[in-house]
Amino acid sequence: MPQIRISEAARFLGVSDDTVRRWTENGTLTAQKDPSGRLAVDGLELAKLARDQSHLQDDPSRAGSSARNRFVGLVTGITTDKVMAQVELQCGPFRVVSLMSSEAVRELGLELGSVATAVVKATTVIIEAPQGKSII
């Protein structure tokens, strides 16, 4: 199993290094030394904790949909011209950018600081992994 250093684990979970260290001290995560002698946690154990602790923001639209990738966030940028618009959402630590018609921006009432949901349904999602690591 891959081992994730404490500082990387904290970054992935959006918490401080001290929080991850507390979790290793209270048994929430198991710490071990990596090959260079630094404290690390098991990647699978960290992934399970990340899933268990994830909190989705309530989707204000409450619409039924077959799309499973929904990101609720704040509108942080809108660039429009006569026909097209670029809308940026900040969804937790993630920036999501959408291109749509300017008409759609007006119809949805999007403005800076408003709450919106990015819904993603894609037939292609590219996953990348660091080079030099064996993926099985």
Buried (B, 14 or more C-beta within 10 A) or exposed (E): EBBBBBBBBBBBBEBEBEBBBEBBEEEBBEBEEBEEEEBBBBBEBBBEBEEEEEEEBEBEEEEEEEEEEBBBBBBBEBEBEEEBBBBBBBBEEEEBEBEBEBEEBEEEEBEEEEBBBBBEEEEEEEEEEEEEEEEE
